[in-house]
């Protein structure tokens, strides 16, 4: 999957310049980005506040992987590595 981090960086900067709350509230930022991406649920922000955060889920999965308690497939591991390289090179 091709990651366009330049575009995402520009989008986040524009939102934060528009309203400082985006810099302070990840749920609001995520909800707005996802809404712009086509998730047309006007109540998305409230729903995101009520569920586990993407960051918490991702960090927990990574920790479990590091501890050897879960193991992603080789295909997923390779895809994540490619995504990591793309992000690292673009930052």
N, C-alpha and C positions, 0 to 999 in steps of 0.2 A: 504494500500500500504506500503510495507517495504522500508524504506529509509536506504541506506547504506552511512551514513555520513562519516565513516572512509575512505571509498573508495573515496568519493568526496573530502575530506580534502587532501588525498594523491595526487589526480589528480591536485588539485589547487596548492599545494605546488610545485609539479614537474614542472608545467607550469611556475610558478613565478620564480623558480630557472633557468629555461631554458631561460626566457626572462622577464626582469623587467617590460615591458609594461603591462603584465597581471595583475600585482598588482595595476596598475594605471587606467586601462581601463576596466570597467565592461562589456561593449558591446563586446570588443575583447575577454574577458574571456568567456562570455556566448556563443558567436558564436563558439569559439574553442571547448568548452565542447559539445555543441549541434552537431557540425560537427563530433566530435569523436564518439558521440552517434548514428550517422547514418544519420543526416540531411545533406546530401551530396550536398549542394549548395555552390559552390565556392564564391558566392557573398553574402553569409549570413551576414557577418560583415557589409557590406554597407547597406543592407536592415535593419538590426537592428538599425543602426544609424539613419535611416529615420523614424522610428516608435516610438510610446510611449514605454518607458522602462517598463519591467516586474515589476520592483520595484515600479514605480509610480502607475501603475495599481493596484498592490496588496495593497499598502498603502492606496490608495483612497478607494478601496473596504472595507478594514478593518475599515477605518474611518466612512464610510457610515453605516457599520454594527454596530459600536459602537454608532452612533447617532440614530440608530433604523430606518434608512431610507430604508434599505434593510435587509432581513433576509434569511440566507441560510437554506436549509433543515436540518432536524435533522440528517439525514444520513451523510451529508457533515460536519456538525458541529462535530459529533462524529469521523469521519475519520480525520479531521484536528486536533482534540484533541489527537488522537492516534499518529499521525505523530509528533505532538509537543512533546509528551512524549518520543518517540523514539529518536528524535533529542536531547532533553534535557539530556537524559540518556547517550548518546554517546559522548557528548562534554566534 
